[in-house]
């Protein structure tokens, strides 16, 4: 199944793509998740999944900040600090829920990808999955994906 990434859009009212993520959404601030909204779900969307990942982290697989899934297609946003209304997976600290950007001091600008996946099935995925488990579980069901990228440095 090929990916079509032209219609689905994800954005935040807190920052635009490639802008700095406000401090309140980082580990230097309140460490709460930013508000996210989306539009343009493709026909056949049965469920959504979201991953926030920092590929610039000095770790072999980068750093996963947030996994949210089992999101019904009738939902078009996650409010500020609102991920717990859905199923949350384990971040790279092996904790459920969101952990904000916290690049090592002086490490340079990091990019935080908020990926939204439209899925063609209701998967009823278990809680506390890590990024690799989630990606494997949804791999055959992604019909479209979109991203917004925020940046941050300490």
Secondary structure as GFF3:
##gff-version 3
##sequence-region A 1 154
A	DSSP	beta_strand	9	11	.	.	.	ID=ss1
A	DSSP	three_ten_helix	23	25	.	.	.	ID=ss2
A	DSSP	beta_strand	36	39	.	.	.	ID=ss3
A	DSSP	beta_strand	47	54	.	.	.	ID=ss4
A	DSSP	beta_strand	63	71	.	.	.	ID=ss5
A	DSSP	beta_strand	77	78	.	.	.	ID=ss6
A	DSSP	three_ten_helix	83	85	.	.	.	ID=ss7
A	DSSP	beta_strand	87	88	.	.	.	ID=ss8
A	DSSP	beta_strand	110	119	.	.	.	ID=ss9
A	DSSP	alpha_helix	131	138	.	.	.	ID=ss10
A	DSSP	three_ten_helix	139	141	.	.	.	ID=ss11
A	DSSP	beta_strand	142	152	.	.	.	ID=ss12
###
